């Protein structure tokens, strides 16, 4: 299937880098080249480090979002209780 995909894309080389979120696959960085290509080890390590940094940032952004959502629900609940106690 992958060879057919590469033929359809008219590529001769590909490299995929996993983006993990909480240990689960969240996405991929997919790289293609029109000619056969070997990616040197230092560049592969740099790509892995980038993916790791991206994964950490993704996790932090999700935690901030979850915290803000939790705070909004808590504030709404507090307002509802205050409103009920007034009546």
PDB file of N, CA, C and O in Angstrom:
ATOM      1  N   UNK A   1       0.835  -1.191   0.000  1.00  0.00           N
ATOM      2  CA  UNK A   1       0.000   0.000   0.000  1.00  0.00           C
ATOM      3  C   UNK A   1       0.879   1.253   0.000  1.00  0.00           C
ATOM      4  O   UNK A   1       0.609   2.221  -0.711  1.00  0.00           O
ATOM      5  N   UNK A   2       1.948   1.209   0.823  1.00  0.00           N
ATOM      6  CA  UNK A   2       2.816   2.381   0.899  1.00  0.00           C
ATOM      7  C   UNK A   2       3.529   2.641  -0.433  1.00  0.00           C
ATOM      8  O   UNK A   2       3.702   3.792  -0.833  1.00  0.00           O
ATOM      9  N   UNK A   3       3.942   1.570  -1.114  1.00  0.00           N
ATOM     10  CA  UNK A   3       4.605   1.733  -2.416  1.00  0.00           C
ATOM     11  C   UNK A   3       3.640   2.350  -3.421  1.00  0.00           C
ATOM     12  O   UNK A   3       4.030   3.221  -4.199  1.00  0.00           O
ATOM     13  N   UNK A   4       2.386   1.907  -3.412  1.00  0.00           N
ATOM     14  CA  UNK A   4       1.380   2.487  -4.311  1.00  0.00           C
ATOM     15  C   UNK A   4       1.155   3.956  -3.972  1.00  0.00           C
ATOM     16  O   UNK A   4       1.034   4.787  -4.872  1.00  0.00           O
ATOM     17  N   UNK A   5       1.098   4.282  -2.697  1.00  0.00           N
ATOM     18  CA  UNK A   5       0.943   5.672  -2.244  1.00  0.00           C
ATOM     19  C   UNK A   5       2.097   6.520  -2.766  1.00  0.00           C
ATOM     20  O   UNK A   5       1.879   7.618  -3.278  1.00  0.00           O
ATOM     21  N   UNK A   6       3.332   6.012  -2.637  1.00  0.00           N
ATOM     22  CA  UNK A   6       4.503   6.761  -3.105  1.00  0.00           C
ATOM     23  C   UNK A   6       4.466   6.933  -4.620  1.00  0.00           C
ATOM     24  O   UNK A   6       4.833   7.991  -5.130  1.00  0.00           O
ATOM     25  N   UNK A   7       4.029   5.910  -5.342  1.00  0.00           N
ATOM     26  CA  UNK A   7       3.912   6.027  -6.797  1.00  0.00           C
ATOM     27  C   UNK A   7       2.877   7.082  -7.169  1.00  0.00           C
ATOM     28  O   UNK A   7       3.091   7.867  -8.093  1.00  0.00           O
ATOM     29  N   UNK A   8       1.757   7.101  -6.454  1.00  0.00           N
ATOM     30  CA  UNK A   8       0.727   8.104  -6.723  1.00  0.00           C
ATOM     31  C   UNK A   8       1.231   9.518  -6.444  1.00  0.00           C
ATOM     32  O   UNK A   8       0.852  10.463  -7.136  1.00  0.00           O
ATOM     33  N   UNK A   9       2.089   9.662  -5.426  1.00  0.00           N
ATOM     34  CA  UNK A   9       2.646  10.965  -5.061  1.00  0.00           C
ATOM     35  C   UNK A   9       3.876  11.309  -5.908  1.00  0.00           C
ATOM     36  O   UNK A   9       4.405  12.417  -5.824  1.00  0.00           O
ATOM     37  N   UNK A  10       4.322  10.356  -6.718  1.00  0.00           N
ATOM     38  CA  UNK A  10       5.531  10.501  -7.535  1.00  0.00           C
ATOM     39  C   UNK A  10       6.747  10.815  -6.662  1.00  0.00           C
ATOM     40  O   UNK A  10       7.535  11.712  -6.962  1.00  0.00           O
ATOM     41  N   UNK A  11       6.875  10.052  -5.576  1.00  0.00           N
ATOM     42  CA  UNK A  11       8.014  10.200  -4.677  1.00  0.00           C
ATOM     43  C   UNK A  11       8.815   8.903  -4.661  1.00  0.00           C
ATOM     44  O   UNK A  11       8.284   7.819  -4.905  1.00  0.00           O
ATOM     45  N   UNK A  12      10.110   9.041  -4.367  1.00  0.00           N
ATOM     46  CA  UNK A  12      10.977   7.876  -4.319  1.00  0.00           C
ATOM     47  C   UNK A  12      11.524   7.630  -2.912  1.00  0.00           C
ATOM     48  O   UNK A  12      12.165   6.610  -2.659  1.00  0.00           O
ATOM     49  N   UNK A  13      11.266   8.570  -2.000  1.00  0.00           N
ATOM     50  CA  UNK A  13      11.737   8.411  -0.622  1.00  0.00           C
ATOM     51  C   UNK A  13      10.693   8.994   0.321  1.00  0.00           C
ATOM     52  O   UNK A  13      10.008   9.964  -0.004  1.00  0.00           O
ATOM     53  N   UNK A  14      10.589   8.382   1.487  1.00  0.00           N
ATOM     54  CA  UNK A  14       9.665   8.905   2.493  1.00  0.00           C
ATOM     55  C   UNK A  14      10.230   8.636   3.885  1.00  0.00           C
ATOM     56  O   UNK A  14      11.007   7.704   4.096  1.00  0.00           O
ATOM     57  N   UNK A  15       9.818   9.478   4.820  1.00  0.00           N
ATOM     58  CA  UNK A  15      10.197   9.311   6.214  1.00  0.00           C
ATOM     59  C   UNK A  15       9.026   9.805   7.049  1.00  0.00           C
ATOM     60  O   UNK A  15       8.468  10.868   6.779  1.00  0.00           O
ATOM     61  N   UNK A  16       8.662   9.047   8.044  1.00  0.00           N
ATOM     62  CA  UNK A  16       7.568   9.433   8.933  1.00  0.00           C
ATOM     63  C   UNK A  16       8.090   9.543  10.357  1.00  0.00           C
ATOM     64  O   UNK A  16       8.899   8.732  10.807  1.00  0.00           O
ATOM     65  N   UNK A  17       7.608  10.569  11.057  1.00  0.00           N
ATOM     66  CA  UNK A  17       8.002  10.797  12.441  1.00  0.00           C
ATOM     67  C   UNK A  17       6.726  10.843  13.259  1.00  0.00           C
ATOM     68  O   UNK A  17       5.817  11.614  12.952  1.00  0.00           O
ATOM     69  N   UNK A  18       6.651  10.023  14.298  1.00  0.00           N
ATOM     70  CA  UNK A  18       5.444   9.928  15.124  1.00  0.00           C
ATOM     71  C   UNK A  18       5.331  11.110  16.073  1.00  0.00           C
ATOM     72  O   UNK A  18       6.316  11.549  16.666  1.00  0.00           O
ATOM     73  N   UNK A  19       4.112  11.616  16.205  1.00  0.00           N
ATOM     74  CA  UNK A  19       3.778  12.603  17.226  1.00  0.00           C
ATOM     75  C   UNK A  19       2.937  11.854  18.260  1.00  0.00           C
ATOM     76  O   UNK A  19       1.844  11.372  17.961  1.00  0.00           O
ATOM     77  N   UNK A  20       3.465  11.768  19.475  1.00  0.00           N
ATOM     78  CA  UNK A  20       2.772  11.052  20.544  1.00  0.00           C
ATOM     79  C   UNK A  20       2.163  12.039  21.525  1.00  0.00           C
ATOM     80  O   UNK A  20       2.722  13.103  21.789  1.00  0.00           O
ATOM     81  N   UNK A  21       1.013  11.666  22.055  1.00  0.00           N
ATOM     82  CA  UNK A  21       0.350  12.459  23.083  1.00  0.00           C
ATOM     83  C   UNK A  21      -0.099  11.496  24.169  1.00  0.00           C
ATOM     84  O   UNK A  21      -0.963  10.650  23.939  1.00  0.00           O
ATOM     85  N   UNK A  22       0.487  11.623  25.351  1.00  0.00           N
ATOM     86  CA  UNK A  22       0.215  10.708  26.464  1.00  0.00           C
ATOM     87  C   UNK A  22       0.497   9.265  26.063  1.00  0.00           C
ATOM     88  O   UNK A  22      -0.245   8.356  26.436  1.00  0.00           O
ATOM     89  N   UNK A  23       1.572   9.055  25.301  1.00  0.00           N
ATOM     90  CA  UNK A  23       1.995   7.720  24.915  1.00  0.00           C
ATOM     91  C   UNK A  23       1.223   7.103  23.767  1.00  0.00           C
ATOM     92  O   UNK A  23       1.481   5.957  23.398  1.00  0.00           O
ATOM     93  N   UNK A  24       0.269   7.846  23.189  1.00  0.00           N
ATOM     94  CA  UNK A  24      -0.523   7.322  22.076  1.00  0.00           C
ATOM     95  C   UNK A  24      -0.252   8.141  20.817  1.00  0.00           C
ATOM     96  O   UNK A  24       0.029   9.338  20.880  1.00  0.00           O
ATOM     97  N   UNK A  25      -0.345   7.464  19.673  1.00  0.00           N
ATOM     98  CA  UNK A  25      -0.117   8.143  18.410  1.00  0.00           C
ATOM     99  C   UNK A  25      -1.177   9.216  18.192  1.00  0.00           C
ATOM    100  O   UNK A  25      -2.374   8.925  18.174  1.00  0.00           O
ATOM    101  N   UNK A  26      -0.728  10.457  18.026  1.00  0.00           N
ATOM    102  CA  UNK A  26      -1.618  11.592  17.804  1.00  0.00           C
ATOM    103  C   UNK A  26      -1.583  12.016  16.344  1.00  0.00           C
ATOM    104  O   UNK A  26      -2.587  12.464  15.790  1.00  0.00           O
ATOM    105  N   UNK A  27      -0.408  11.868  15.724  1.00  0.00           N
ATOM    106  CA  UNK A  27      -0.254  12.274  14.336  1.00  0.00           C
ATOM    107  C   UNK A  27       1.117  11.899  13.816  1.00  0.00           C
ATOM    108  O   UNK A  27       1.908  11.251  14.500  1.00  0.00           O
ATOM    109  N   UNK A  28       1.379  12.318  12.592  1.00  0.00           N
ATOM    110  CA  UNK A  28       2.643  12.022  11.936  1.00  0.00           C
ATOM    111  C   UNK A  28       3.168  13.255  11.228  1.00  0.00           C
ATOM    112  O   UNK A  28       2.401  14.075  10.723  1.00  0.00           O
ATOM    113  N   UNK A  29       4.478  13.374  11.197  1.00  0.00           N
ATOM    114  CA  UNK A  29       5.129  14.296  10.286  1.00  0.00           C
ATOM    115  C   UNK A  29       5.600  13.422   9.135  1.00  0.00           C
ATOM    116  O   UNK A  29       6.421  12.527   9.333  1.00  0.00           O
ATOM    117  N   UNK A  30       5.090  13.670   7.939  1.00  0.00           N
ATOM    118  CA  UNK A  30       5.420  12.848   6.780  1.00  0.00           C
ATOM    119  C   UNK A  30       6.290  13.661   5.829  1.00  0.00           C
ATOM    120  O   UNK A  30       5.922  14.758   5.407  1.00  0.00           O
ATOM    121  N   UNK A  31       7.445  13.103   5.503  1.00  0.00           N
ATOM    122  CA  UNK A  31       8.397  13.764   4.611  1.00  0.00           C
ATOM    123  C   UNK A  31       8.546  12.921   3.341  1.00  0.00           C
ATOM    124  O   UNK A  31       8.610  11.693   3.399  1.00  0.00           O
ATOM    125  N   UNK A  32       8.599  13.599   2.202  1.00  0.00           N
ATOM    126  CA  UNK A  32       8.752  12.908   0.927  1.00  0.00           C
ATOM    127  C   UNK A  32       9.847  13.593   0.117  1.00  0.00           C
ATOM    128  O   UNK A  32      10.134  14.775   0.308  1.00  0.00           O
ATOM    129  N   UNK A  33      10.447  12.838  -0.781  1.00  0.00           N
ATOM    130  CA  UNK A  33      11.439  13.392  -1.695  1.00  0.00           C
ATOM    131  C   UNK A  33      11.261  12.718  -3.052  1.00  0.00           C
ATOM    132  O   UNK A  33      10.903  11.543  -3.137  1.00  0.00           O
ATOM    133  N   UNK A  34      11.516  13.475  -4.094  1.00  0.00           N
ATOM    134  CA  UNK A  34      11.302  12.941  -5.439  1.00  0.00           C
ATOM    135  C   UNK A  34      12.373  11.936  -5.854  1.00  0.00           C
ATOM    136  O   UNK A  34      12.155  11.148  -6.774  1.00  0.00           O
ATOM    137  N   UNK A  35      13.519  11.954  -5.191  1.00  0.00           N
ATOM    138  CA  UNK A  35      14.617  11.047  -5.507  1.00  0.00           C
ATOM    139  C   UNK A  35      14.904  10.142  -4.308  1.00  0.00           C
ATOM    140  O   UNK A  35      14.625  10.521  -3.171  1.00  0.00           O
ATOM    141  N   UNK A  36      15.458   8.947  -4.552  1.00  0.00           N
ATOM    142  CA  UNK A  36      15.882   8.118  -3.418  1.00  0.00           C
ATOM    143  C   UNK A  36      16.848   8.920  -2.545  1.00  0.00           C
ATOM    144  O   UNK A  36      17.713   9.634  -3.055  1.00  0.00           O
ATOM    145  N   UNK A  37      16.695   8.798  -1.250  1.00  0.00           N
ATOM    146  CA  UNK A  37      17.495   9.637  -0.360  1.00  0.00           C
ATOM    147  C   UNK A  37      17.735   8.922   0.958  1.00  0.00           C
ATOM    148  O   UNK A  37      16.850   8.247   1.483  1.00  0.00           O
ATOM    149  N   UNK A  38      18.921   9.073   1.477  1.00  0.00           N
ATOM    150  CA  UNK A  38      19.253   8.581   2.814  1.00  0.00           C
ATOM    151  C   UNK A  38      19.391   9.798   3.718  1.00  0.00           C
ATOM    152  O   UNK A  38      20.171  10.704   3.426  1.00  0.00           O
ATOM    153  N   UNK A  39      18.639   9.822   4.810  1.00  0.00           N
ATOM    154  CA  UNK A  39      18.722  10.935   5.757  1.00  0.00           C
ATOM    155  C   UNK A  39      19.828  10.599   6.760  1.00  0.00           C
ATOM    156  O   UNK A  39      19.760   9.574   7.439  1.00  0.00           O
ATOM    157  N   UNK A  40      20.842  11.458   6.853  1.00  0.00           N
ATOM    158  CA  UNK A  40      21.948  11.186   7.783  1.00  0.00           C
ATOM    159  C   UNK A  40      21.458  11.117   9.229  1.00  0.00           C
ATOM    160  O   UNK A  40      20.473  11.750   9.610  1.00  0.00           O
ATOM    161  N   UNK A  41      22.178  10.331  10.008  1.00  0.00           N
ATOM    162  CA  UNK A  41      21.822  10.108  11.412  1.00  0.00           C
ATOM    163  C   UNK A  41      21.617  11.411  12.189  1.00  0.00           C
ATOM    164  O   UNK A  41      20.615  11.511  12.897  1.00  0.00           O
ATOM    165  N   UNK A  42      22.493  12.412  12.106  1.00  0.00           N
ATOM    166  CA  UNK A  42      22.274  13.650  12.871  1.00  0.00           C
ATOM    167  C   UNK A  42      20.956  14.346  12.516  1.00  0.00           C
ATOM    168  O   UNK A  42      20.294  14.909  13.388  1.00  0.00           O
ATOM    169  N   UNK A  43      20.585  14.305  11.248  1.00  0.00           N
ATOM    170  CA  UNK A  43      19.309  14.909  10.851  1.00  0.00           C
ATOM    171  C   UNK A  43      18.123  14.107  11.382  1.00  0.00           C
ATOM    172  O   UNK A  43      17.110  14.681  11.781  1.00  0.00           O
ATOM    173  N   UNK A  44      18.251  12.777  11.385  1.00  0.00           N
ATOM    174  CA  UNK A  44      17.168  11.945  11.942  1.00  0.00           C
ATOM    175  C   UNK A  44      16.998  12.224  13.426  1.00  0.00           C
ATOM    176  O   UNK A  44      15.871  12.319  13.913  1.00  0.00           O
ATOM    177  N   UNK A  45      18.110  12.358  14.154  1.00  0.00           N
ATOM    178  CA  UNK A  45      18.045  12.668  15.587  1.00  0.00           C
ATOM    179  C   UNK A  45      17.386  14.032  15.788  1.00  0.00           C
ATOM    180  O   UNK A  45      16.562  14.198  16.688  1.00  0.00           O
ATOM    181  N   UNK A  46      17.747  15.009  14.953  1.00  0.00           N
ATOM    182  CA  UNK A  46      17.137  16.344  15.060  1.00  0.00           C
ATOM    183  C   UNK A  46      15.632  16.267  14.818  1.00  0.00           C
ATOM    184  O   UNK A  46      14.861  16.938  15.504  1.00  0.00           O
ATOM    185  N   UNK A  47      15.211  15.464  13.857  1.00  0.00           N
ATOM    186  CA  UNK A  47      13.774  15.289  13.582  1.00  0.00           C
ATOM    187  C   UNK A  47      13.074  14.642  14.773  1.00  0.00           C
ATOM    188  O   UNK A  47      11.976  15.057  15.145  1.00  0.00           O
ATOM    189  N   UNK A  48      13.693  13.641  15.369  1.00  0.00           N
ATOM    190  CA  UNK A  48      13.112  12.984  16.540  1.00  0.00           C
ATOM    191  C   UNK A  48      12.994  13.967  17.706  1.00  0.00           C
ATOM    192  O   UNK A  48      11.990  13.973  18.419  1.00  0.00           O
ATOM    193  N   UNK A  49      14.014  14.792  17.897  1.00  0.00           N
ATOM    194  CA  UNK A  49      13.971  15.780  18.976  1.00  0.00           C
ATOM    195  C   UNK A  49      12.884  16.820  18.729  1.00  0.00           C
ATOM    196  O   UNK A  49      12.203  17.249  19.660  1.00  0.00           O
ATOM    197  N   UNK A  50      12.726  17.224  17.469  1.00  0.00           N
ATOM    198  CA  UNK A  50      11.651  18.158  17.144  1.00  0.00           C
ATOM    199  C   UNK A  50      10.299  17.545  17.462  1.00  0.00           C
ATOM    200  O   UNK A  50       9.446  18.195  18.066  1.00  0.00           O
ATOM    201  N   UNK A  51      10.100  16.293  17.058  1.00  0.00           N
ATOM    202  CA  UNK A  51       8.825  15.610  17.324  1.00  0.00           C
ATOM    203  C   UNK A  51       8.581  15.489  18.823  1.00  0.00           C
ATOM    204  O   UNK A  51       7.449  15.639  19.282  1.00  0.00           O
ATOM    205  N   UNK A  52       9.631  15.219  19.582  1.00  0.00           N
ATOM    206  CA  UNK A  52       9.488  15.111  21.032  1.00  0.00           C
ATOM    207  C   UNK A  52       9.104  16.462  21.639  1.00  0.00           C
ATOM    208  O   UNK A  52       8.231  16.532  22.504  1.00  0.00           O
ATOM    209  N   UNK A  53       9.755  17.527  21.185  1.00  0.00           N
ATOM    210  CA  UNK A  53       9.428  18.867  21.678  1.00  0.00           C
ATOM    211  C   UNK A  53       7.996  19.240  21.298  1.00  0.00           C
ATOM    212  O   UNK A  53       7.267  19.829  22.096  1.00  0.00           O
ATOM    213  N   UNK A  54       7.603  18.894  20.079  1.00  0.00           N
ATOM    214  CA  UNK A  54       6.229  19.165  19.639  1.00  0.00           C
ATOM    215  C   UNK A  54       5.233  18.420  20.512  1.00  0.00           C
ATOM    216  O   UNK A  54       4.211  18.979  20.912  1.00  0.00           O
ATOM    217  N   UNK A  55       5.529  17.154  20.810  1.00  0.00           N
ATOM    218  CA  UNK A  55       4.644  16.346  21.645  1.00  0.00           C
ATOM    219  C   UNK A  55       4.502  16.945  23.040  1.00  0.00           C
ATOM    220  O   UNK A  55       3.402  16.990  23.591  1.00  0.00           O
ATOM    221  N   UNK A  56       5.614  17.405  23.609  1.00  0.00           N
ATOM    222  CA  UNK A  56       5.562  18.036  24.931  1.00  0.00           C
ATOM    223  C   UNK A  56       4.729  19.310  24.902  1.00  0.00           C
ATOM    224  O   UNK A  56       3.937  19.558  25.811  1.00  0.00           O
ATOM    225  N   UNK A  57       4.904  20.111  23.869  1.00  0.00           N
ATOM    226  CA  UNK A  57       4.135  21.354  23.748  1.00  0.00           C
ATOM    227  C   UNK A  57       2.650  21.045  23.551  1.00  0.00           C
ATOM    228  O   UNK A  57       1.796  21.719  24.128  1.00  0.00           O
ATOM    229  N   UNK A  58       2.343  20.046  22.752  1.00  0.00           N
ATOM    230  CA  UNK A  58       0.955  19.628  22.549  1.00  0.00           C
ATOM    231  C   UNK A  58       0.314  19.246  23.872  1.00  0.00           C
ATOM    232  O   UNK A  58      -0.812  19.652  24.160  1.00  0.00           O
ATOM    233  N   UNK A  59       1.016  18.477  24.667  1.00  0.00           N
ATOM    234  CA  UNK A  59       0.510  18.059  25.968  1.00  0.00           C
ATOM    235  C   UNK A  59       0.269  19.264  26.867  1.00  0.00           C
ATOM    236  O   UNK A  59      -0.750  19.331  27.555  1.00  0.00           O
ATOM    237  N   UNK A  60       1.198  20.215  26.869  1.00  0.00           N
ATOM    238  CA  UNK A  60       1.045  21.416  27.701  1.00  0.00           C
ATOM    239  C   UNK A  60      -0.157  22.240  27.257  1.00  0.00           C
ATOM    240  O   UNK A  60      -0.916  22.728  28.093  1.00  0.00           O
ATOM    241  N   UNK A  61      -0.335  22.396  25.961  1.00  0.00           N
ATOM    242  CA  UNK A  61      -1.481  23.163  25.445  1.00  0.00           C
ATOM    243  C   UNK A  61      -2.786  22.482  25.837  1.00  0.00           C
ATOM    244  O   UNK A  61      -3.740  23.156  26.226  1.00  0.00           O
ATOM    245  N   UNK A  62      -2.841  21.161  25.740  1.00  0.00           N
ATOM    246  CA  UNK A  62      -4.059  20.442  26.141  1.00  0.00           C
ATOM    247  C   UNK A  62      -4.321  20.588  27.633  1.00  0.00           C
ATOM    248  O   UNK A  62      -5.472  20.737  28.045  1.00  0.00           O
ATOM    249  N   UNK A  63      -3.272  20.548  28.448  1.00  0.00           N
ATOM    250  CA  UNK A  63      -3.456  20.713  29.893  1.00  0.00           C
ATOM    251  C   UNK A  63      -3.980  22.108  30.217  1.00  0.00           C
ATOM    252  O   UNK A  63      -4.852  22.256  31.074  1.00  0.00           O
ATOM    253  N   UNK A  64      -3.461  23.124  29.547  1.00  0.00           N
ATOM    254  CA  UNK A  64      -3.952  24.494  29.750  1.00  0.00           C
ATOM    255  C   UNK A  64      -5.417  24.585  29.353  1.00  0.00           C
ATOM    256  O   UNK A  64      -6.225  25.178  30.068  1.00  0.00           O
ATOM    257  N   UNK A  65      -5.756  23.997  28.214  1.00  0.00           N
ATOM    258  CA  UNK A  65      -7.151  24.006  27.755  1.00  0.00           C
ATOM    259  C   UNK A  65      -8.059  23.308  28.768  1.00  0.00           C
ATOM    260  O   UNK A  65      -9.124  23.824  29.108  1.00  0.00           O
ATOM    261  N   UNK A  66      -7.640  22.137  29.249  1.00  0.00           N
ATOM    262  CA  UNK A  66      -8.437  21.394  30.227  1.00  0.00           C
ATOM    263  C   UNK A  66      -8.606  22.193  31.525  1.00  0.00           C
ATOM    264  O   UNK A  66      -9.693  22.223  32.101  1.00  0.00           O
ATOM    265  N   UNK A  67      -7.530  22.838  31.978  1.00  0.00           N
ATOM    266  CA  UNK A  67      -7.592  23.642  33.191  1.00  0.00           C
ATOM    267  C   UNK A  67      -8.583  24.793  33.026  1.00  0.00           C
ATOM    268  O   UNK A  67      -9.404  25.041  33.908  1.00  0.00           O
ATOM    269  N   UNK A  68      -8.505  25.492  31.896  1.00  0.00           N
ATOM    270  CA  UNK A  68      -9.414  26.618  31.646  1.00  0.00           C
ATOM    271  C   UNK A  68     -10.860  26.153  31.556  1.00  0.00           C
ATOM    272  O   UNK A  68     -11.766  26.824  32.050  1.00  0.00           O
ATOM    273  N   UNK A  69     -11.070  25.022  30.933  1.00  0.00           N
ATOM    274  CA  UNK A  69     -12.426  24.488  30.824  1.00  0.00           C
ATOM    275  C   UNK A  69     -12.951  24.100  32.211  1.00  0.00           C
ATOM    276  O   UNK A  69     -14.099  24.392  32.546  1.00  0.00           O
ATOM    277  N   UNK A  70     -12.122  23.450  33.005  1.00  0.00           N
ATOM    278  CA  UNK A  70     -12.507  23.065  34.364  1.00  0.00           C
ATOM    279  C   UNK A  70     -12.817  24.314  35.192  1.00  0.00           C
ATOM    280  O   UNK A  70     -13.794  24.337  35.940  1.00  0.00           O
ATOM    281  N   UNK A  71     -11.988  25.349  35.059  1.00  0.00           N
ATOM    282  CA  UNK A  71     -12.208  26.584  35.807  1.00  0.00           C
ATOM    283  C   UNK A  71     -13.522  27.249  35.388  1.00  0.00           C
ATOM    284  O   UNK A  71     -14.248  27.762  36.239  1.00  0.00           O
ATOM    285  N   UNK A  72     -13.835  27.247  34.098  1.00  0.00           N
ATOM    286  CA  UNK A  72     -15.079  27.846  33.614  1.00  0.00           C
ATOM    287  C   UNK A  72     -16.287  27.100  34.167  1.00  0.00           C
ATOM    288  O   UNK A  72     -17.271  27.723  34.567  1.00  0.00           O
ATOM    289  N   UNK A  73     -16.221  25.775  34.192  1.00  0.00           N
ATOM    290  CA  UNK A  73     -17.329  24.980  34.748  1.00  0.00           C
ATOM    291  C   UNK A  73     -17.473  25.256  36.238  1.00  0.00           C
ATOM    292  O   UNK A  73     -18.585  25.417  36.739  1.00  0.00           O
ATOM    293  N   UNK A  74     -16.343  25.311  36.948  1.00  0.00           N
ATOM    294  CA  UNK A  74     -16.375  25.586  38.389  1.00  0.00           C
ATOM    295  C   UNK A  74     -16.958  26.983  38.656  1.00  0.00           C
ATOM    296  O   UNK A  74     -17.751  27.150  39.583  1.00  0.00           O
ATOM    297  N   UNK A  75     -16.576  27.973  37.863  1.00  0.00           N
ATOM    298  CA  UNK A  75     -17.117  29.326  38.038  1.00  0.00           C
ATOM    299  C   UNK A  75     -18.615  29.375  37.764  1.00  0.00           C
ATOM    300  O   UNK A  75     -19.360  30.050  38.476  1.00  0.00           O
ATOM    301  N   UNK A  76     -19.052  28.665  36.741  1.00  0.00           N
ATOM    302  CA  UNK A  76     -20.485  28.618  36.438  1.00  0.00           C
ATOM    303  C   UNK A  76     -21.247  27.952  37.573  1.00  0.00           C
ATOM    304  O   UNK A  76     -22.331  28.401  37.943  1.00  0.00           O
ATOM    305  N   UNK A  77     -20.686  26.890  38.125  1.00  0.00           N
ATOM    306  CA  UNK A  77     -21.317  26.205  39.244  1.00  0.00           C
ATOM    307  C   UNK A  77     -21.394  27.121  40.468  1.00  0.00           C
ATOM    308  O   UNK A  77     -22.415  27.157  41.155  1.00  0.00           O
ATOM    309  N   UNK A  78     -20.320  27.859  40.737  1.00  0.00           N
ATOM    310  CA  UNK A  78     -20.295  28.796  41.870  1.00  0.00           C
ATOM    311  C   UNK A  78     -21.358  29.879  41.693  1.00  0.00           C
ATOM    312  O   UNK A  78     -22.060  30.226  42.643  1.00  0.00           O
ATOM    313  N   UNK A  79     -21.473  30.412  40.476  1.00  0.00           N
ATOM    314  CA  UNK A  79     -22.492  31.428  40.204  1.00  0.00           C
ATOM    315  C   UNK A  79     -23.893  30.863  40.369  1.00  0.00           C
ATOM    316  O   UNK A  79     -24.781  31.538  40.889  1.00  0.00           O
ATOM    317  N   UNK A  80     -24.093  29.629  39.927  1.00  0.00           N
ATOM    318  CA  UNK A  80     -25.399  28.995  40.058  1.00  0.00           C
ATOM    319  C   UNK A  80     -25.751  28.813  41.540  1.00  0.00           C
ATOM    320  O   UNK A  80     -26.880  29.089  41.946  1.00  0.00           O
ATOM    321  N   UNK A  81     -24.801  28.357  42.336  1.00  0.00           N
ATOM    322  CA  UNK A  81     -25.054  28.184  43.768  1.00  0.00           C
ATOM    323  C   UNK A  81     -25.352  29.521  44.429  1.00  0.00           C
ATOM    324  O   UNK A  81     -26.241  29.609  45.276  1.00  0.00           O
ATOM    325  N   UNK A  82     -24.612  30.571  44.049  1.00  0.00           N
ATOM    326  CA  UNK A  82     -24.839  31.902  44.616  1.00  0.00           C
ATOM    327  C   UNK A  82     -26.238  32.395  44.247  1.00  0.00           C
ATOM    328  O   UNK A  82     -26.944  32.963  45.080  1.00  0.00           O
ATOM    329  N   UNK A  83     -26.626  32.174  43.010  1.00  0.00           N
ATOM    330  CA  UNK A  83     -27.937  32.596  42.538  1.00  0.00           C
ATOM    331  C   UNK A  83     -29.048  31.823  43.261  1.00  0.00           C
ATOM    332  O   UNK A  83     -30.084  32.399  43.592  1.00  0.00           O
ATOM    333  N   UNK A  84     -28.842  30.551  43.502  1.00  0.00           N
ATOM    334  CA  UNK A  84     -29.842  29.740  44.192  1.00  0.00           C
ATOM    335  C   UNK A  84     -29.944  30.139  45.660  1.00  0.00           C
ATOM    336  O   UNK A  84     -31.035  30.103  46.229  1.00  0.00           O
ATOM    337  N   UNK A  85     -28.845  30.515  46.279  1.00  0.00           N
ATOM    338  CA  UNK A  85     -28.878  30.880  47.689  1.00  0.00           C
ATOM    339  C   UNK A  85     -29.546  32.241  47.893  1.00  0.00           C
ATOM    340  O   UNK A  85     -30.072  32.521  48.970  1.00  0.00           O
ATOM    341  N   UNK A  86     -29.525  33.083  46.863  1.00  0.00           N
ATOM    342  CA  UNK A  86     -30.185  34.385  46.965  1.00  0.00           C
ATOM    343  C   UNK A  86     -31.704  34.263  46.902  1.00  0.00           C
ATOM    344  O   UNK A  86     -32.436  35.080  47.461  1.00  0.00           O
ATOM    345  N   UNK A  87     -32.149  33.241  46.220  1.00  0.00           N
ATOM    346  CA  UNK A  87     -33.598  33.076  46.067  1.00  0.00           C
ATOM    347  C   UNK A  87     -34.053  32.202  47.162  1.00  0.00           C
ATOM    348  O   UNK A  87     -35.244  31.906  47.261  1.00  0.00           O
TER     349      UNK A  87
END
